[in-house]
Amino acid sequence: MQNRDLIVKKHLQNGVLIVDPHSVWIDPSVHIAAGVVIHPNNTILGDTEIAEGVVLEQNNQIENSVIGARVRINSSVVRDSAIASDTAVGPFAHIRGRSLVGKRCRIGNFVELKNAELGEGVKVAHLSYIGDATVGEHTNVGCGVVFCNYDGKNKYHTFVGKRCFIGSNCNLIAPLRIGDGSFLAAGTTVHKDVEEGRFVIGRMRQEENAFLAEKYLGRKN
């Protein structure tokens, strides 16, 4: 405990703002720039480097990772990965497996990245899994998107180009390539390569019946 307190004291003396020193754990191998703000209940481990202007909000776990300037992380786990400057992460995101997140990205709540490389300005706002993938700059990944990288035996890579739009609840079945500027409509399962600038939709046709709702709900209108 004394050693932990000495480490925290050293960072405080070096200009790191630690809001609640008694709730933070920092390994001796961690490097933190002056001006970083660390809120309560942060655990920072291994060969981690944190650049100037970073804000670690409550309840983060960061291990063996590089955090770029002015990144803000909230209630998330980052392991064995790198996050470039001016990116926002969380709450409740999980970044792992040698992932590389570019500048000015948005990684939102309940997003998991594994061995993923995201270009500048990529937005993944909520409830998505991106595994074994490369995503080009300024691409938007909608809610509930899954990069399906595993077939039960092997894992495969997905390449998504620049300035793409991936609508909510899309499934991308690897191995796969999506060309620059493509638009994948919500609910589409993509299993073949998509050329540049294409609009892709793959849903079943919606059907309506005036009588079946009453049957299944057991009530009358």
Secondary structure, 3 states (H helix, E strand, C coil): CHHHHHHHHHHHHCCCEECCHHHCEECCCCEECCCCEECCCCEEECCCEECCCCEECCCCEEECCEECCCCEECCCEEECCEECCCCEECCCCEEECCCEECCCCEEEEEEEEEEEEECCCCEEEEEEEEEEEEECCCCEECCCCEEECECCCCECCEEECCCCEECCCCEEECCEEECCCCEECCCCEECCCECCCCEECCCCCCCCCCCHHHHHHCCCC
